Amino acid sequence: MYHVLILHFDDTYFYQRNLRKKAFAEIDLRSLKETKFMCPEDRLKLIEKRIPLHQSLITFIGKGDYHYISFLFLKRIKEHFALLVIDNHLDMRAFNGDIIRCDSWIYRAGFLKNLKEIFYINSSNIGKIFEVKLPIYLSIDKDIIDKKHLNTRWTQGSISPQQLFNFLFNLLSNNKIIAADICGEPELDIGELRKSEKINLKIVEILQSLKMKKSA
């Protein structure tokens, strides 16, 4: 079964009580400075030390500002794997400094020796069924969802939550998922946070239900 981990970079998830009930662990990172949009190497190492070494995690990262945290989970994978990113933005801008950024983490991940393939899913190709021979690490940014369904503050895609759920169901039915992370939380607006929590809970439900079926 996948275990839910919540990272608190801000107060976002404190307004999602039902999601927090699903978590086996929560890590409060709000005291760390210089983590929004980008993160220096020393801060990144501090964050990594606080994340438990656990397999089959569904990690909630927070806003898209912190999507670079996905890199920490990718570097821990010991087998050959594929990265499948669902996002309205391809975070692959070349950057070789000692800072990791929310728009460059995939570029950096490309140098990991066990990462063999990268699949990028946006509004235009989410209707396709992907069958990948390698185990998959799944990373979801909810800015792929149309703003009329959820306002994430970033420029957004054009799909509905149901289209996302359908894609996940098909993906998980045909492939092995190592672990997953989710970001793309809205600003502190109660109405938007309630919408976001419903989407988060549904993603967890899909992941956990299919994991249990495959384990049975």
N, C-alpha and C positions, 0 to 999 in steps of 0.2 A: 504494500500500500504506500502511496505517496504521502509524505509528511509535510504539513504546511509550516513554513517559516516566514515571519514578518519582520522586515527591517524598518525601523522608525528613523528616518532622516528628518522628519517633521511630524506635525500632529495629524496628518491625513488619516491614518488607520485608527486613531482613537475615536473617530466618528463612525467606525464600521464594526460595531460590537459583535454582530453575528459572524463576521469573518474572523475576528479575533478568537472566538470560541473554537474555531477549527484548528488553531495553531498549536503545535507542540512546543514552539519556542518563539519568543519575541526578543529582538535585540535593539536597545535604545542607543541610537547613534547621533542624537540631536545635539550633543555637546561638541561634536567634532566640527571644526571650522574648515573652510576651503574645500567643500565637497559638492557644491551645487554646480552643475554643468561640467565640471572637470575636477580632477583630484590628483594632487602630487603623489609621487611614489611612496613617500613615508606615511602619508595618511592611508593610502591604499593597503599598505602592509598592516597597519593597525586594525583596519576593518576586517581584513582577512583573518587575523588572529582571533577575532571575536565570533566568526561564523563557524558553527559546528561542522565537524567532518562527518557528514551523514549522507547516505545514498538516497535516491528517489525523493528529492525535495521538490516541492512547489514553493518557490520563494516570491514573496510580494515585495517589490523594491521601492515602490512609491511613484512619484512623478517621473516623467520621461527624462527629467534633468539628471537622474541617477542611473540611466540605463547601462552605463559603463561597468556597473557592478557585475553584470553578466560574465564579464571576463574572468572574475575570480572563480566562478563555478566551472567555467570551461577549462581552465588550466589544471584543475584537479582531476579531470577525467583521464583514466589510465589506459583506456582502450581506444581503438580507432573509432571515430564517430563523425556524424554530420551535424552541422548547425543549421537549424531552420528558424529563420527570423520572420515574424509577422509584424510589419511596421509600415507606417506611411512614409518613413524616411530611411534611406540606406545609409546607416552610420559607418561609412567606410572611407571617410576622409583621411588621407595620408598624414600622419603626424608621428614624428620620431623622437620627441622630447621626453623628459622624465615626468610628464603629466599625461594621464589618460582622460579622454574627453567623451562626452555622451554622443558625439558625432564621429568618433574615430575608433571605438572599441572593437568593431568587427575587423577593421584593418589590422589592428594589433593581434587579434585572435588568429588571423590568417597565418601567423608565424608559429603557432603551436604545432608540435610535431604530430600529435594524435588527431588533429582536425583535418579531415580529408576532403570534405565537401561543404559548401555553403549554399543554402537555398533561401532566396528572398521572396517573400509573399507580400503583395500589396493588393489594392482594390481591383486591379486589372486581371490578376491571375488566381485569385482565391477560390474560384470555381473549379479549378483543376484538382484532380486526385493525384497526390504524390506517393509513389512507392519507392522508398530508399532502401538499399541493401544494408546500409550501416545503421547502427543504433543512433537515435536522434536526441540532441539537446534542443529543446523548444524554448524560444524567447518571444514573448508577446508584448508589443506596445499597443495599448488600446487607442492610440491616435489614428489607427486604421479605421476606426468606427466613425460614421458620419456625425457631425456636430449636433444634428437634431436629436440624436439618441444619447450622446454624452459629450460634454464640452471639456476637452483636455487642455485647452489653452494653446497648444501647438497647431500648425496647419494639419488638417485631418483628411482621412480618406472618405470613402463614400459607401461603405458597407453597413449593414445592420448587425446588431448583436447576434441575431439568429444565423446570419451567414457565417459569422465567426464560429459559432457553436457547431454548425453543420460541417465546416471544414475540419475542426478539431476532431469531431466524431469519426469522420472518414480517415483522417490522418492516423489516429490512434488505433483504429480498427485494422490497419494494414501495416503498421510499423511499430518497432520497439522504441519507446521513449525513455531515455535515461532519467531525465529530470526536466524541470521547466521553471521559467521565471516570468513574472507579469509586472509591467509598469504602465504608465499612462494615466495616473490618477489626476482628477481635476483639482482646481483650487478649493479653498475651504468654503464651499457653498453646500449647505445641507442637502438641497434637492439633488444636485449633481453627485454628491457623495453617496446618496442612497441609490441612485442609478448605478453608480460604479460598483457598489457593494453587491448588488444583485448580479451584475455581470461576473464579478470575481467569484461569487459563490457557485455560479453555474459552471464556470471553468473548472473549479475544484471538483464539482460533482462529476463532470464528464471524465476528467483525468482519473479520479479515484475509482469510479465505477468500472471503467474499461481495464484499469490495472488489476482490479479484483477478479474480473472475468478471466483475464489471461493467466492469473495465478491459480485459479480454481482447477 
